[in-house]
């Protein structure tokens, strides 16, 4: 009887350790999967948003892959670009160097929403003023206006939600630096 009890406790202890190892491995796997999906959605979505604002891309429907429709209809910069009031309207932008830095965040495998702080910069914009407006822009703003204006470095608080297994940006709020 003594050996049977020891054997059962030995197996139970090993089974508990095995369950803890598998549980940790599954949690780490789902965390890594969710984090990589969120990073891809944020980086690609924010880059596409900037390209549409600058006029590099024309298809605003592409943003529906990354953003919820409520966020798209509330985005002031995007609406200004669609109404022809973007500061990049007079420029032909050929390319950008878009960078997005995500701050640390945590989510459990069963979470369906997450709040992420991000810092967006575009250090280099490749473009020039459109030929038909060049003389007007140079006369009004000077020789430096030949090149597109700088993109402002901006901090955002992004709220993402998972719907039907896919992450989308629900809310993008600009943070004011103090």
Buried (B, 14 or more C-beta within 10 A) or exposed (E): EEEEEEEEEEEEEEEEEEEEEEEEEEEEEBBEEBBEBBBEBBBBBBBBBBBBBBBBBEEBEBBEEBBBEEBBEBBEBBBBBBEEEBBBBBBBBEEBEBBBEBEEBEBEEEEEEBEBBBBBBBEEBEBEBEEEBBEEBBEEEEEEBBBBEEBEEBBBBBBBBBEEEEBBBBBBEEEEEE
